[in-house]
Amino acid sequence: MHAYRPSEIIISTYPETRSGWLRRDLIDRVRDATGLPVEHVIADPDTEGLPFHVTLAVANRTASGDELLDALKAKVEAEEEKERGRLFIVVIPLEGGDGQATRRARTRLKLVLDRLHQAGMYGAG
């Protein structure tokens, strides 16, 4: 809360019959603790399925190359069920054990995600 200073919170849970968070009154507790508006969304991807296709992309030094971006774009363009969309989860493994490995991986991840977003694609990592 302190780092991001949101103006609102959205909490997504399973339906009441399956949600441990709801059994522990998480929605009200967050609303009371923060004083912020809290929207509650109920979803059950186990029975409904995800509203989008998910692709895992793993790359290290090649992460910012045009070849990866082109391959991901091709996935979106070839999408048979266009209405579902596609989400790319990008993983950049740490390379080496030195103190700079995390910084390098984060930098590469940011480059990939920025390129995806600039191309109008959805990605997280």
C-alpha positions, 0 to 999 in steps of 0.5 A: 500500500505504501509503495504504490499508493492505490486509489482503489482495490479490486479483490478477485476470489472464488465463489463463497463456497470455495473461498478461504479469503471470504471465510476470513472476511478479507474484503471487509478487513481490507476496506477497514484497514485501508479506507479505500474503495474495495471492489469484489469480483467473483470468478471460478476459472476451474469451472468457467475456464480462463477468458484468455489463452495463456502462453509462457515465454522463457528467454534470457539474452534473446529476450529483447530480440525481434525473433521472440517478439515476432513469434509472440505476435504470430500467436496473436495473429493466428488466434482462432478464438480472437474474442478470448485474447492472449496473455503472455507470461514472460520468465527471464531466468537469472544468469550467473550467481553474481550480485548483478544477475537480478538487475540484469534479469529485471532489465531484460524483463522490462524490455520485453514487457515494454515491447509487448505493451507497445505492440498492443499485447498483454504481458506480465512477468 
